[in-house]
Amino acid sequence: MKIATWNINGVKARIETALAWLREASPDIVGLQEIKTVDEGFPTSAFEDLGYNVAVHGQKGFNGVALLSKLPFDEVNRGLPGDPTDEQSRFIEGVFSVPSGALRVVSLYLPNGNPIGTEKFTYKLAWMERFRNWAAQRLLLEEPMVLAGDYNVIPEPRDAKDPSLWLDDALYQPESRAAFRAIETLGLTDALRATTDAGDLYTFWDYQAGAFQKNNGIRIDHLLLSPQAADRLKGVGIDKYVRGWEKPSDHVPIHVELDL
C-alpha cells in the first residue's frame, strides 16, 4: 500500500494539480493539509470520480485537513483531543480494514508557531504536547499507524539547505525540535530517515527568491510510523517533480509503501 501526505496549500486553487498527481501516483491513502475550505466547499466529487472515499475536517480560509482513501473508512475522528477550546482544524484520523487487521492513518497540520515569543509559538508547543499524549495512547493499541502531515518542524541541520536562514524561525527552534524528538521517542519511526541518511531531501521550497531552482528547501512534511507499520516499511519517496508543475503548492507529496 502507498500512503502519502501533501500540504496542498489550497485545494480549490490546486485541484487540477491534485487530480493529475493522483492519476499518476495512484496512492491508496492520502492525507491533505491546508485545504483552506469548509467541509461543504471541498471538491469531494472530483476525488470520488477517481475512486477515493473522502473525509474532511475543514475551516474557512485557512488550515483544514482531509483524508482520501481507496479503502472505505471504518472510523473517522476529527480534531486533536485535549483542548475543547481549540477551534483550529488541524487533525483527522481514519481507521481502515486491511488483511493484517486495522490500519490507522492521521493527516495533521501542526501549527507554524511564528513569530516566536508570541502566543502562536506557545500554541505550537502545547499542540505538540497534546499530540504526543494522544499518540502515546494510540500506540497501546499495537496497530500499524501512520502519522502523516506537515509538522512545521525541521528536525536536524541536514533537513535544511541552509540552516542559518532558520535560526530565528519557529520551525527550527530548540523547543520545536525537542518536542518532535519527544514524539519520536514514544517508539515512532521517521520513515524517510529509516531508509536514508542523505541530505538535500526536502519537501518545501518557498515561492520567493528562486528557492526551488536553487534547491533551497527544508524537510518539514513527515511520516511517523508505529512499530507495527515500521516493520512493514518497503520504501519512501518524495515526489519533488510536482513542485515544477504549473501553479504548484510550495510543498510536495511524500509517501511510504507498506506491506499490509
Residue pairs with C-beta under 8 A, 6 or more apart in sequence:
1 28
1 29
1 98
1 103
1 257
1 258
1 259
1 260
2 25
2 26
2 27
2 28
2 29
2 255
2 256
2 257
3 27
3 28
3 29
3 30
3 31
3 105
3 146
3 148
3 223
3 255
3 256
3 257
3 258
4 25
4 27
4 29
4 30
4 31
4 148
4 253
4 254
4 255
4 256
5 30
5 31
5 32
5 33
5 107
5 148
5 149
5 150
5 221
5 222
5 223
5 253
5 254
5 255
6 18
6 21
6 30
6 31
6 32
6 33
6 221
6 249
6 251
6 252
6 253
6 254
7 32
7 33
7 34
7 109
7 149
7 150
7 204
7 221
7 249
7 250
7 251
8 14
8 18
8 32
8 33
8 34
8 35
8 249
8 251
9 34
9 36
9 249
9 250
9 251
10 34
10 35
10 36
10 249
11 18
11 32
11 35
11 36
11 37
11 42
11 43
11 66
12 36
12 37
12 41
12 43
13 247
14 247
14 248
14 249
15 43
15 46
16 247
17 242
17 245
17 246
17 247
17 248
17 249
18 32
18 47
19 46
19 47
19 50
20 245
21 239
21 242
21 253
22 30
22 47
22 50
22 52
22 68
23 50
25 239
25 253
25 255
27 253
27 255
28 69
28 70
28 71
29 67
29 68
29 69
29 70
29 71
29 94
29 96
29 105
29 146
30 52
30 67
30 68
30 69
30 253
31 65
31 66
31 67
31 92
31 105
31 106
31 107
31 108
31 148
31 149
32 65
32 66
32 67
32 68
32 107
33 64
33 65
33 107
33 108
33 109
33 149
33 150
34 62
34 63
34 64
34 109
34 150
35 42
35 56
35 58
35 64
35 65
35 66
36 59
36 61
36 62
36 63
36 64
37 58
37 59
37 60
37 64
38 58
38 59
38 60
38 64
39 56
39 57
39 58
40 58
41 58
42 54
42 56
42 58
42 66
44 54
44 56
47 54
47 68
48 54
51 70
52 68
52 69
52 70
53 68
53 69
53 70
53 71
53 72
53 73
54 66
54 67
54 68
55 66
55 67
55 69
55 73
55 76
55 78
55 92
55 94
56 64
56 65
56 66
56 92
57 64
57 65
57 66
57 78
57 79
57 89
57 91
57 92
58 64
58 66
58 89
59 88
59 89
63 88
63 89
63 90
63 109
64 89
64 109
65 89
65 90
65 91
65 92
65 107
65 108
65 109
65 149
66 92
66 107
67 73
67 76
67 92
67 94
67 105
67 107
69 94
69 96
69 105
71 96
71 97
71 98
71 103
72 96
72 97
73 94
73 95
73 96
74 95
74 96
74 97
74 102
75 93
75 94
75 95
76 92
76 93
76 94
76 95
77 92
77 93
78 89
78 91
78 92
78 93
79 86
79 89
79 91
79 92
80 86
80 90
80 91
80 108
80 127
80 130
80 131
80 134
81 130
81 134
82 130
82 133
82 134
83 126
83 130
86 127
88 111
90 108
90 109
90 110
90 111
90 127
91 106
91 107
91 108
91 109
91 131
92 106
92 107
92 108
93 104
93 105
93 106
94 104
94 105
94 106
95 102
95 103
95 104
96 102
96 103
96 104
96 105
97 103
98 144
98 260
99 260
100 144
100 232
100 260
101 143
101 144
102 141
102 143
102 144
103 143
103 144
103 145
103 146
103 260
104 138
104 141
104 143
104 144
104 145
104 146
104 226
105 145
105 146
105 148
106 145
106 146
106 147
106 148
106 149
107 148
107 149
108 131
108 147
108 148
108 149
108 150
108 151
109 149
109 150
109 152
110 124
110 127
110 128
110 131
110 149
110 150
110 151
110 152
110 153
111 120
111 123
111 124
111 127
111 152
112 120
112 124
112 152
112 170
112 171
113 120
113 121
113 123
113 124
113 125
113 152
113 170
113 171
113 173
113 176
114 120
114 121
114 169
114 170
114 171
115 121
115 170
116 168
116 169
116 170
116 173
120 170
121 170
121 173
121 175
124 152
124 170
124 176
125 175
125 176
125 179
128 176
128 179
128 180
128 182
128 183
129 179
131 183
132 179
132 182
132 183
132 186
135 147
135 183
135 186
135 188
136 186
138 145
138 226
139 145
139 186
139 187
139 188
139 226
139 227
142 226
142 227
142 228
143 226
143 228
144 225
144 226
144 228
144 229
144 232
144 258
144 260
145 225
145 226
145 228
145 229
146 223
146 224
146 225
146 226
146 229
146 256
146 258
147 188
147 223
147 224
147 225
148 222
148 223
148 224
149 221
149 222
150 220
150 221
150 251
151 180
151 220
151 221
151 222
152 170
152 171
152 176
152 220
153 171
153 172
153 176
153 177
153 179
153 180
153 220
153 222
154 160
154 163
154 166
154 171
154 172
154 177
154 218
154 219
154 220
155 177
155 180
155 181
155 190
155 219
155 222
156 177
157 163
158 199
159 201
159 202
159 218
159 219
159 220
160 166
160 172
160 202
160 217
160 218
160 219
161 200
161 202
161 214
161 215
161 216
161 217
161 218
162 216
163 172
166 172
166 218
170 176
171 218
171 220
183 224
184 190
184 224
187 226
187 227
188 224
188 225
188 226
189 224
189 225
189 227
189 229
189 230
189 233
190 222
190 223
190 224
191 222
191 223
191 224
191 225
191 230
191 233
191 236
191 256
192 201
192 219
192 222
192 223
192 236
192 238
192 254
194 225
194 230
194 233
194 236
195 233
195 235
195 236
196 236
200 215
201 219
201 238
202 215
202 217
202 218
202 219
202 238
202 240
203 217
203 218
203 219
203 220
203 221
203 238
203 251
203 252
203 254
204 217
204 218
204 219
204 220
204 221
204 250
204 251
204 252
205 211
205 212
205 215
205 216
205 217
205 243
205 250
206 216
206 250
207 250
209 216
210 216
211 217
212 243
212 244
220 251
221 251
221 252
221 254
222 254
223 236
223 254
223 255
223 256
225 233
225 256
229 256
229 258
232 258
232 259
232 260
233 256
233 257
233 258
234 256
234 257
234 258
234 259
235 256
235 257
236 254
236 255
236 256
236 257
237 254
237 255
237 257
238 252
238 253
238 254
239 252
239 253
239 254
239 255
240 252
241 252
242 248
242 249
242 252
242 253
243 249
243 250
243 252
